[in-house]
Amino acid sequence: MAADFSAGTSVQVIDGVNAPDLPEHSIAGWTGTITQASGKKGARKIFIEWDDQTVDAMSDAFKQACEEKQLYHLMVCLTEADIESV
């Protein structure tokens, strides 16, 4: 049975996944809540807001890299293949 990746679902990033816009930074194991899912099933974009535990554990290097690229470090957009329900 496929996971229900709808708004409000708590998820964790699976092993081997790096930040889409910062491929040198692993985000494996990071957790958050889906705020929005769009697109067709199997190729949907999943918007995730990181939880407090993840934000508190973010490295200064990751936050700095986000700032330099003008990225919002509190959220990410991934695919269904990158996450699992928790």
C-alpha positions, 0 to 999 in steps of 0.5 A: 500500500502506498503511503499517504503523502498529504498535507499534515503527514509527518515524514522523514527523508530517506538515506542517501538524499541530499538537499536539492539545491545544495547537493553537498549537504545530506538531509537524510533522516531529517523530519518534518510535516508536509504542507502541500503536495502537487502534481500527479501521483508518482511524480508529485512535488512534496513541500515539507516544513522542517520540525523544531528538532531538525531545525535545531540540529541544522549545521551552521554551514547548511544555514550559511549555504542557504543564505548565500543562495537565498534559499529558505532553510525551514522548508524543502521541496522533495519527491515521494521517492525521497521520503517515508511516513513516520 
